[in-house]
Every structure is written in structure tokens, then in C-alpha cells.
Amino acid sequence: MASGRSHDRATRLLALPYGLLWWPGLGLAGVAIASGCFLFGGLWLSPDLDTISRSTRRWGPFRLLWWPYRRLLSHRSMFSHTPLLGMGLRLLYLSGAVLLLSALLAPLGSPTPAQLAAAAPTLWQQQRPWLLAALVSLEASSWLHLLQDGDPVPRLPRLLRRHWSRRRASSRRRPRRRSI
């Protein structure tokens, strides 16, 4: 398993070469979006947000936002260290926080959660190539992290581990019947 420093170094080193892969299809804007999202995904939305880590500290005062996430997930669980599922869950969690913040700030003139949700399909239709580049880049940075950790199979979540271990323990206590 790589250290936080190794993860950061690899993310910084590979962000631009990864972004350049998007040059033929999306031009310079695609390179900037892909490289920026690769960096953001590797440095701020790392699978290690389930621990007190460098990526958690980078959020500064907003690191408290990730406290419930860290309490709900054990480190290297299926929900944090699985390709697609891990980054998808982190993005959903962050989206929920943004919607909650917009609801709290709506009386001050901020867009409401309903307005943000109504704008999402239009944004998707108008900016689909760049949004896809952003999402794929976030996921690619997560894969880099998982490959460095050597995570072929993540651990089950705490609740399932407890249930599974109880089930296995109870099955061991019963004597096996022999067939004649």
C-alpha cells in the first residue's frame, strides 16, 4: 500500500499526461478540464477520505463535511475503495452537501435545490463532452489510487462484516450430519 505522499506525487506527475489524452477530441479546454479533474479527484476526492488523511486535511475548515462519511465507512471498505462505486458515492455525498448548502442559503438569494436540479439536464445537454471528460478524469484518479494500493478486492462494509462473521460462527457450532 502506498503512502499519502506517493499517491500525491503520482497524481501530480500523471495529471498533465492524462489530460493530453483528451487533446484530439476536446482540444485545449479538454486538456485543462481532464487534468484539473484528475488533480481534484486524486488530491481532494481520494478514496482515503474515509480516514484522517492528507486529502481530508486539504479541505481545510470544510474537512468537517467529511466527518459523517468517515464515521459511516471503514477504511478500504467496498464503498470507498471500489472502482466506480467509490467515486460515485463520494460525488453523491458531495452533491448532497451542495444541495443542503443551497437550501440553507436560499433565503439569502442563492439558487434553491430545485433550481439546481432543473439546470442539471440543460447543463448535461450543452456541455456533455466536457462533463464526461470531468467524470472520467475523477474516476481515473481514483483508479490510480487503487492500483497503487494494490486493491483488487476491497473489504466488506462494517455492518456486512459483522453479519457475515456471526453467520459463519453460528454455522461452525452446528455439528455436521453425515449421510449414510
C-alpha positions in Angstrom: 0.0 0.0 0.0 1.4 3.4 -1.0 1.8 6.3 1.4 -0.2 9.6 1.0 2.9 11.3 -0.3 3.3 8.6 -3.0 -0.3 9.0 -4.0 0.0 12.8 -4.3 3.3 12.5 -6.2 1.8 10.1 -8.8 -1.4 12.2 -9.2 0.7 15.3 -9.8 3.0 13.6 -12.1 0.3 11.9 -14.3 -2.3 14.7 -14.4 -0.9 16.5 -17.5 0.0 13.4 -19.5 -3.5 12.1 -18.7 -5.1 15.4 -19.7 -3.2 15.3 -23.0 -5.0 12.2 -24.0 -8.1 14.3 -24.3 -6.4 16.8 -26.7 -7.5 15.2 -30.0 -11.2 15.1 -29.1 -11.7 18.2 -26.9 -8.7 20.4 -27.6 -7.0 22.6 -25.1 -10.2 23.0 -23.0 -10.5 19.2 -22.7 -6.8 19.0 -21.6 -7.4 21.6 -18.9 -10.7 20.0 -17.7 -9.3 16.5 -17.7 -6.0 17.5 -15.9 -7.8 19.6 -13.4 -10.4 17.0 -12.5 -7.7 14.3 -12.3 -5.8 16.5 -9.8 -9.0 17.3 -7.9 -10.0 13.7 -7.8 -6.6 12.5 -6.7 -5.9 15.2 -4.2 -9.3 16.2 -2.7 -11.7 13.3 -3.6 -9.3 10.5 -2.8 -10.6 7.1 -1.6 -8.7 7.9 1.6 -11.4 10.4 2.7 -12.6 7.6 4.9 -9.6 8.3 7.2 -7.9 11.4 8.6 -5.6 11.8 5.7 -3.8 14.4 3.5 -6.9 14.6 1.3 -9.1 15.2 4.3 -6.8 18.0 5.6 -6.8 19.7 2.2 -10.4 20.6 2.7 -9.3 23.0 5.5 -12.2 24.1 7.6 -14.6 22.2 5.3 -13.0 18.9 6.3 -15.8 18.6 8.9 -18.0 17.9 5.9 -16.4 14.5 5.5 -16.8 13.5 9.2 -20.1 11.6 8.7 -18.6 9.9 5.6 -15.6 8.8 7.7 -17.8 7.6 10.5 -20.1 5.5 8.2 -17.3 3.8 6.2 -14.4 1.8 7.4 -11.1 2.4 5.7 -10.7 0.4 2.4 -14.3 -0.7 2.5 -16.3 -1.7 -0.5 -18.0 1.7 -0.6 -14.8 3.7 -0.6 -12.2 1.6 -2.5 -14.2 0.1 -5.3 -13.9 1.3 -8.9 -16.9 3.4 -10.0 -18.8 2.8 -6.7 -16.3 4.6 -4.5 -16.0 7.8 -6.6 -19.8 7.7 -7.4 -20.6 7.6 -3.7 -18.2 10.5 -2.9 -19.7 12.6 -5.7 -23.3 11.8 -4.5 -22.2 12.7 -1.0 -20.7 16.0 -2.1 -23.7 16.8 -4.3 -26.0 16.2 -1.3 -23.8 18.6 0.8 -24.1 21.3 -2.0 -27.9 20.8 -2.2 -28.1 21.2 1.6 -26.0 24.3 1.5 -28.0 25.8 -1.3 -31.2 25.1 0.7 -29.7 26.9 3.7 -28.5 29.9 1.6 -31.7 30.2 -0.5 -33.2 32.9 1.8 -30.1 34.9 1.1 -30.6 34.7 -2.7 -28.7 31.5 -3.5 -30.3 29.2 -6.1 -32.6 26.7 -4.5 -32.0 22.9 -4.7 -35.0 22.7 -7.2 -33.4 25.4 -9.4 -30.1 23.5 -9.4 -31.8 20.2 -10.2 -33.7 21.9 -13.0 -30.5 23.3 -14.5 -28.7 19.9 -14.5 -30.3 18.4 -17.6 -29.6 21.6 -19.6 -26.0 21.6 -18.5 -25.7 17.9 -19.5 -27.1 18.5 -22.9 -25.0 21.6 -23.6 -21.7 20.5 -22.1 -21.8 16.7 -22.3 -18.3 16.1 -23.7 -16.6 18.3 -21.0 -18.8 16.7 -18.3 -17.8 13.3 -19.5 -14.2 14.2 -19.5 -14.5 15.6 -16.0 -16.3 12.4 -14.6 -13.9 10.0 -16.4 -10.9 12.0 -15.1 -12.2 11.9 -11.5 -12.6 8.1 -11.8 -9.2 7.7 -13.4 -7.5 9.4 -10.5 -9.4 7.0 -8.2 -8.2 4.0 -10.2 -4.6 5.3 -9.9 -5.0 5.4 -6.2 -6.5 1.9 -6.1 -3.8 0.4 -8.3 -1.1 2.0 -6.1 -2.7 0.4 -3.1 -3.0 -2.9 -4.8 -6.7 -3.1 -4.1 -8.1 -5.9 -6.2 -10.8 -6.7 -3.7 -11.9 -4.2 -1.1 -13.2 -5.2 2.4 -16.9 -5.6 3.1 -18.7 -2.7 5.0 -18.7 -3.0 8.8 -22.4 -4.0 9.0 -22.0 -6.7 6.5 -18.8 -8.0 8.1 -20.5 -8.2 11.5 -23.5 -10.1 10.0 -21.2 -12.4 8.0 -19.0 -13.2 10.9 -22.0 -14.0 13.1 -23.4 -16.2 10.4 -20.1 -18.1 9.9 -19.7 -18.5 13.7 -23.1 -20.0 14.1 -22.6 -22.4 11.2 -19.4 -23.7 12.8 -21.1 -24.6 16.1 -23.6 -26.9 14.5 -22.4 -30.5 14.1 -22.4 -31.7 10.5 -24.7 -34.5 9.7 -23.2 -37.5 7.9 -25.2 -39.1 5.2 -25.3 -42.9 5.3 
